[in-house]
């Protein structure tokens, strides 16, 4: 490991990329501590304490690196870009034009990226407007209540010019975060957006770890550390786990030469959807909170406040887990099309041993995909629900090593290490994963 770290800085090109990435990360962390003008700092401190209890607010705060509860310039973080990227992937299924762009290679990808940027700015504009109103009236349960039982009001002087200033500041911050991520992708190491999420997640761990030790004591803190180590090993095992489906290509004679006759495989990951189902499920859980602001029935509001906002509630835990399993199947079905894959294999003259080309291959791929998605989705649900379970059993409100955080951190770390490893192997150096 130490020799690999030394080799990273021996290569000038790789060294410059790493230093550039670290510079962008420092600028990103600076932006998460610059507050939006015109907010009440005492209310910000109280909101920050409330977010440590987890739930939807804690999840959104995770992706902003704590900037959301500080009401900083980068309060929205990378979430609008993630949402717009997911929307573009979903639209490719129903809009033929976007599907054509996906098949056009680099040219089509450039068009998709441009439209993703436009959609990101539009979503940031809407979300920042919504956040301004939520942070003013407390969101009826979304932000919780302060020590006096009153709703949070981060924008006491709520005027049209002040709201416009807040909205423009948050939207500009999102556009800047998106640009910083693209700079890392172009000139740095790893996928820029993933690296920024990775930094946001890791930035919360030291503070929350100290809070757990102060709240629960050394015994529970040691138990949580051991649980975190076990989670890291389990996530690495599942993330690298795949079902390899063998594919054999028939021999072809072109002129006097013989082509084909090779064998390869289709790697199907156990966790094909990654962390996307958790993001989808958290977004769906946020909808009832928004509806409670407009629904006039008191019974509905009380049910939402008691069962769908508190992360230690059994209804919240069960509903959250079911949504994660559902969206794992949903997103896997969108990203991997057995019909398209079977058609590609047939056109290239390939076949799966023991399976006829065409519809039988499609049915076989669909069956395998459904079977490996089930353990992957259940694993995701367990990982995401661990903080809520710890809160319900131990009463620990500060859970720093949540499954979602570790899942994101381990996934991004593995991908970045693979990229650095490939750069080192190109220059005849020993890499991390060798």
C-alpha positions, -999 to 999 in steps of 0.1 A, spaced: 0 0 0 28 25 9 47 17 -23 15 23 -43 10 56 -26 47 65 -34 42 54 -70 12 77 -74 33 108 -69 62 95 -90 41 100 -122 39 137 -130 6 135 -148 -11 115 -121 4 137 -94 -10 168 -110 -44 152 -113 -45 143 -77 -33 178 -65 -59 194 -88 -87 171 -73 -76 181 -38 -78 218 -47 -113 215 -60 -123 195 -29 -110 223 -7 -130 249 -27 -161 227 -23 -157 224 14 -152 262 17 -186 267 0 -204 245 24 -194 269 53 -204 302 36 -239 311 48 -267 325 25 -272 362 33 -302 371 55 -306 340 77 -310 337 115 -278 320 128 -294 310 161 -322 291 143 -295 276 120 -277 261 151 -310 247 164 -318 232 130 -283 216 128 -290 198 162 -324 186 149 -309 171 117 -287 147 138 -318 126 146 -318 113 110 -348 109 88 -353 126 55 -337 158 66 -306 140 79 -304 121 45 -305 152 25 -280 169 48 -257 139 42 -254 146 5 -247 183 11 -219 177 36 -238 195 63 -244 226 41 -282 222 41 -286 227 79 -261 255 78 -281 271 50 -249 276 31 -243 286 -5 -239 249 -14 -270 239 7 -286 219 -22 -253 202 -28 -252 177 -57 -287 164 -52 -303 184 -81 -277 170 -105 -283 135 -93 -320 139 -97 -317 153 -132 -294 125 -142 -319 99 -130 -347 117 -148 -328 117 -180 -322 80 -177 -359 74 -170 -369 96 -200 -347 75 -223 -372 47 -219 -401 67 -231 -385 94 -254 -369 78 -286 -348 109 -292 -329 105 -259 -325 68 -266 -309 77 -300 -285 100 -283 -274 72 -260 -266 51 -290 -246 79 -307 -215 76 -285 -196 107 -275 -217 131 -296 -250 118 -281 -235 118 -246 -225 155 -250 -261 164 -258 -275 144 -229 -250 161 -206 -260 196 -219 -297 189 -212 -289 174 -178 -273 208 -170 -303 227 -180 -326 204 -160 -302 207 -130 -305 245 -130 -343 243 -133 -346 218 -105 -322 239 -83 -345 269 -90 -376 251 -79 -359 234 -49 -343 266 -36 -377 283 -38 -393 255 -19 -364 255 7 -369 292 12 -405 287 22 -398 255 42 -370 273 62 -394 302 69 -425 283 81 -408 251 94 -423 227 68 -449 214 93 -428 186 107 -401 183 80 -377 205 100 -390 195 134 -394 219 163 -369 238 185 -365 234 223 -395 257 229 -418 237 207 -420 264 180 -413 259 143 -380 269 129 -378 302 111 -344 307 94 -356 337 73 -374 361 98 -376 390 74 -395 372 47 -398 397 18 -398 393 -19 -363 408 -25 -349 386 4 -365 355 -11 -352 363 -46 -317 368 -31 -318 334 -13 -331 316 -44 -305 330 -67 -277 323 -42 -287 287 -38 -292 281 -76 -258 297 -84 -242 275 -57 -257 244 -73 -244 255 -108 -210 261 -92 -210 226 -76 -219 210 -109 -190 229 -126 -166 218 -99 -176 182 -104 -172 184 -142 -137 199 -136 -127 169 -115 -140 145 -142 -121 163 -170 -88 172 -152 -87 152 -120 -91 117 -107 -124 98 -107 -159 108 -114 -163 144 -102 -199 141 -89 -191 109 -71 -160 124 -55 -179 154 -42 -206 131 -27 -178 110 -12 -163 141 4 -197 153 17 -203 119 33 -169 116 49 -170 152 62 -198 143 86 -182 112 102 -157 127 126 -182 151 142 -210 125 144 -185 99 158 -176 123 187 -213 129 193 -220 92 196 -192 87 221 -205 117 242 -241 104 240 -239 66 242 -206 61 260 -174 41 251 -191 7 251 -218 15 225 -193 36 205 -169 5 203 -199 -17 192 -208 8 165 -172 9 153 -171 -29 150 -205 -28 132 -191 -2 108 -160 -24 100 -184 -54 94 -205 -32 71 -174 -21 51 -164 -58 45 -200 -68 36 -204 -38 12 -171 -45 -5 -181 -82 -9 -215 -74 -23 -203 -45 -45 -177 -67 -62 -200 -97 -63 -213 -105 -98 -229 -134 -117 -209 -141 -149 -231 -155 -177 -209 -171 -203 -213 -162 -240 -198 -182 -268 -193 -167 -303 -195 -189 -334 -167 -191 -358 -170 -171 -391 -150 -175 -423 -144 -142 -441 -123 -147 -472 -94 -169 -462 -95 -159 -425 -114 -173 -397 -129 -150 -370 -148 -156 -338 -149 -187 -318 -141 -167 -287 -159 -169 -253 -166 -141 -230 -191 -134 -202 -218 -108 -192 -211 -95 -157 -244 -90 -137 -237 -73 -104 -256 -84 -73 -263 -47 -65 -270 -35 -100 -288 -4 -90 -262 10 -66 -275 36 -41 -302 49 -65 -331 30 -48 -323 46 -14 -324 81 -31 -357 72 -48 -372 59 -15 -361 90 4 -377 112 -22 -410 93 -20 -410 96 18 -406 134 14 -438 137 -7 -462 131 22 -444 158 42 -450 182 13 -486 171 11 -492 178 48 -486 215 41 -517 216 18 -540 188 31 -566 204 53 -574 172 74 -558 172 108 -558 133 111 -537 130 80 -512 156 93 -509 139 126 -503 105 110 -476 119 88 -459 137 117 -460 107 140 -452 79 115 -435 92 83 -412 118 98 -397 100 128 -370 75 117 -374 53 147 -411 46 140 -419 10 129 -442 23 101 -414 45 88 -389 16 89 -412 -9 72 -424 16 45 -388 27 38 -376 -9 34 -404 -19 10 -398 12 -11 -361 4 -14 -368 -32 -26 -393 -20 -51 -371 7 -66 -341 -17 -67 -362 -39 -91 -376 -9 -109 -342 8 -116 -326 -25 -125 -353 -32 -151 -347 2 -167 -309 1 -168 -306 -36 -180 -329 -46 -208 -328 -84 -213 -345 -81 -247 -319 -56 -260 -290 -76 -246 -304 -109 -262 -307 -90 -295 -272 -77 -294 -258 -112 -286 -278 -127 -315 -266 -100 -340 -230 -106 -331 -234 -143 -337 -231 -153 -300 -251 -176 -278 -253 -187 -241 -242 -224 -239 -274 -245 -235 -297 -216 -243 -311 -209 -278 -307 -174 -292 -336 -150 -293 -366 -152 -268 -351 -181 -248 -320 -160 -241 -341 -131 -232 -362 -152 -207 -330 -167 -192 -314 -133 -187 -346 -119 -171 -348 -149 -147 -312 -146 -136 -315 -108 -132 -346 -112 -109 -329 -139 -88 -298 -118 -81 -317 -86 -76 -336 -100 -46 -306 -105 -23 -291 -72 -36 -323 -52 -28 -327 -68 7 -290 -60 14 -297 -24 4 -327 -22 26 -308 -36 56 -279 -12 50 -302 19 48 -323 9 78 -294 3 102 -294 39 116 -332 37 122 -329 3 139 -300 16 161 -321 46 170 -351 24 179 -331 -1 200 -303 19 216 -318 54 215 -287 67 197 -297 98 177 -262 104 163 -254 74 140 -222 84 121 -215 51 103 -249 48 86 -252 22 59 -259 47 32 -228 67 40 -206 37 40 -221 23 8 -214 56 -10 -180 59 5 -169 24 -3 -184 24 -38 -166 57 -48 -134 46 -32 -133 13 -51 -140 31 -84 -113 57 -78 -88 31 -68 -95 12 -100 -89 43 -121 -56 51 -102 -46 14 -105 -52 14 -143 -30 46 -146 -2 30 -126 -4 -3 -146 -1 17 -178 33 30 -166 45 -4 -153 39 4 -116 23 -19 -91 -12 -8 -83 -35 -9 -52 -56 -38 -64 -27 -61 -75 
